[in-house]
Amino acid sequence: MKIALVDSGIGLLAAAAAVRKLRPDADLVLSSDPAGMPWGPRTGQDVSDRALRCALDAAERGPDALIVACNTASVHALAAVRAALEPGLPVVGTVPAIKPAAAGGGAVAVWATPATTGSAYQRELIAEFGGAAEVTEVPCPGLAAAVEAGDEAAVRAAVAAAAALTPAGARAVVLGCTHYELVADRIAAAVPGARLFGSAGAVAAQALRRIAATGGVPEGSGGLEVLLNGVSAPLQPVAAGYPQGAALCVTPATA
């Protein structure tokens, strides 16, 4: 079994680690765009073009499913990626976990990039799945870039700024950018009492369901290939600084 993941940078580590947890044997292909990161401030067409390029690079490795492990890319590029690769290759997108977070009602904060916050896409998700919950959109300028750089001081500052905009007593915080899941512990500490809702686990499970629906595939060897703008490379050193990245460096034989 081989699963490919696409993102602008290391935000895909969360979903990759979730796949590895569910299927330690899965071979993973991580295809990202460091030359174009971050995607958030770019035009929708630019994001679509870059994400599609990453997806096509990954598809050349013969995966059994491909995960668009980025909220921004799922908004702007998912249709193009599916048009290019399905039905031969199942493609799974990433959607903020607003529905499960809002199910319990109360105050819910959606942390997202400034470009996503207030967007028609996110407002539609809130209107459709927010239910009776009091949903507040919280922009997190600089947080994804700080996570990508492994800049702990910048992460702390960005998390503190977002926490200050989060309603007191918020019951849930939706992590509306895949990068944020890599620093979930910092966010939890900054918003005590709130349950965090990410997308990595659900996305990983959906990818495995899509593969199973095709009749299943042989076990893999737990391998890892990293593509940076289409070129094979080692896993970025900053990735190992996060638990999800460190987990990918452990093969099933040594786990």
Residue pairs with C-beta under 8 A, 6 or more apart in sequence:
1 23
1 25
1 26
1 27
1 64
1 211
1 217
1 218
1 219
1 220
2 26
2 27
2 28
2 29
2 61
2 62
2 63
2 64
2 217
2 220
3 19
3 26
3 27
3 28
3 29
3 63
3 64
3 65
3 66
3 67
3 207
3 211
4 28
4 29
4 30
4 31
4 55
4 58
4 59
4 61
4 63
4 65
4 66
4 67
5 12
5 15
5 16
5 19
5 28
5 29
5 30
5 31
5 58
5 66
5 67
5 69
6 12
6 31
6 32
6 51
6 54
6 55
6 58
6 66
6 67
6 68
6 69
6 70
6 73
6 81
7 32
7 33
7 54
7 68
7 69
7 70
7 73
7 178
8 32
8 33
8 34
8 36
8 37
8 38
8 39
8 50
8 70
8 72
8 73
9 32
9 33
9 34
9 37
9 38
9 144
9 148
9 179
10 32
10 147
10 148
10 179
10 182
10 236
10 238
10 239
10 242
10 245
11 69
11 70
11 144
11 147
11 148
11 177
11 178
11 179
11 181
11 182
12 30
12 32
12 67
12 69
12 70
12 178
13 30
13 182
13 239
13 242
13 244
13 245
13 248
14 69
14 178
14 181
14 182
14 198
14 200
14 244
15 67
15 69
15 94
15 178
15 199
15 200
15 203
15 204
16 28
16 30
16 69
16 244
16 248
17 200
17 243
17 244
17 245
17 247
17 248
18 200
18 201
18 203
18 204
18 205
19 26
19 28
19 67
19 204
19 207
19 208
20 26
20 28
20 222
20 247
20 248
21 204
21 247
22 204
22 205
22 208
23 208
23 220
24 222
24 252
24 255
25 219
25 220
25 221
25 222
25 252
26 220
26 222
27 220
27 221
27 222
27 223
27 224
27 225
28 223
28 224
28 225
28 248
29 58
29 61
29 63
29 225
29 227
30 224
30 225
30 226
30 227
30 235
31 54
31 55
31 57
31 58
31 227
31 230
32 54
32 226
32 227
32 228
32 229
33 39
33 50
33 51
33 53
33 54
33 229
34 228
34 229
35 229
36 42
36 46
36 50
37 148
38 113
38 144
38 145
38 148
39 46
39 47
39 50
39 51
39 70
39 72
39 73
40 72
40 113
40 114
40 115
40 116
40 144
41 115
42 50
44 75
44 76
45 76
47 72
47 73
47 75
47 76
47 77
48 73
48 76
48 77
48 80
50 77
51 68
51 70
51 73
51 76
51 77
51 80
51 81
52 77
52 80
52 81
52 84
53 230
54 227
54 230
55 66
55 68
55 77
55 81
55 84
55 85
55 91
56 84
56 85
57 227
57 229
57 230
58 66
58 227
59 66
59 85
59 89
61 225
61 227
63 89
64 89
64 90
64 211
64 214
64 217
65 89
65 90
65 91
65 92
65 207
65 208
65 210
65 211
66 81
66 85
66 89
66 90
66 91
66 92
67 91
67 92
67 94
67 203
67 204
67 207
68 74
68 77
68 78
68 81
68 91
68 92
68 93
68 94
69 94
69 178
69 200
69 203
70 94
70 178
71 94
71 95
71 96
71 112
71 113
71 116
71 176
71 177
71 178
71 199
72 113
72 115
72 116
72 177
73 94
74 93
74 94
74 95
75 116
75 119
75 121
78 91
78 93
81 91
82 91
85 91
90 207
90 210
90 211
90 213
90 214
92 203
92 206
92 207
92 210
93 203
94 178
94 199
94 203
95 125
95 199
96 110
96 112
96 122
96 125
96 174
96 175
96 176
96 199
97 174
97 175
97 197
97 198
97 199
97 202
98 108
98 110
98 125
98 126
98 129
98 130
98 135
98 174
98 197
99 129
100 197
101 108
101 110
101 133
101 172
101 173
101 174
101 195
101 197
102 108
102 129
102 130
102 131
102 132
102 133
102 135
102 172
103 131
103 133
104 133
104 171
104 172
105 131
105 132
105 133
105 171
106 133
106 134
106 170
106 171
106 172
107 133
107 134
107 136
107 167
107 169
107 170
107 171
107 172
108 130
108 133
108 134
108 135
108 136
108 170
108 171
108 172
108 173
108 174
109 135
109 136
109 137
109 138
109 166
109 167
109 170
109 172
109 173
109 174
109 191
109 194
110 117
110 122
110 126
110 135
110 136
110 137
110 138
110 173
110 174
110 176
111 138
111 140
111 143
111 162
111 166
111 173
111 174
111 175
111 176
111 177
111 180
111 187
112 122
112 137
112 138
112 139
112 140
112 176
112 177
113 139
113 140
113 141
113 143
113 144
113 176
113 177
114 139
114 140
114 141
116 122
116 176
116 177
117 137
117 138
117 139
117 140
118 137
118 139
122 137
122 176
126 135
126 137
133 172
134 167
136 165
136 166
136 167
136 170
138 162
138 165
138 166
139 162
139 165
140 158
140 159
140 161
140 162
140 177
140 180
141 158
141 161
142 154
142 157
142 158
143 155
143 158
143 159
143 162
143 177
143 179
143 180
143 183
144 177
144 179
144 180
145 154
146 154
146 155
146 157
146 158
147 155
147 179
147 180
147 182
147 183
148 179
148 238
149 238
150 238
150 241
155 183
155 186
156 186
159 183
159 186
159 187
159 190
160 190
162 187
162 190
163 187
163 190
163 191
166 173
166 191
166 194
169 193
170 191
170 193
170 194
171 193
171 194
171 195
172 194
172 195
172 196
172 197
173 187
173 191
173 194
173 195
173 196
173 197
174 197
175 181
175 184
175 187
175 196
175 197
175 198
175 199
178 198
178 199
178 200
180 187
180 198
181 198
181 199
181 200
181 244
182 242
182 244
182 245
183 242
184 196
184 198
187 196
188 194
188 196
211 217
221 252
222 251
222 252
222 253
223 251
224 235
224 248
224 249
225 232
226 232
226 233
226 234
226 235
226 236
227 233
228 236
235 245
235 248
235 249
238 245
239 245
239 248
240 246
240 249
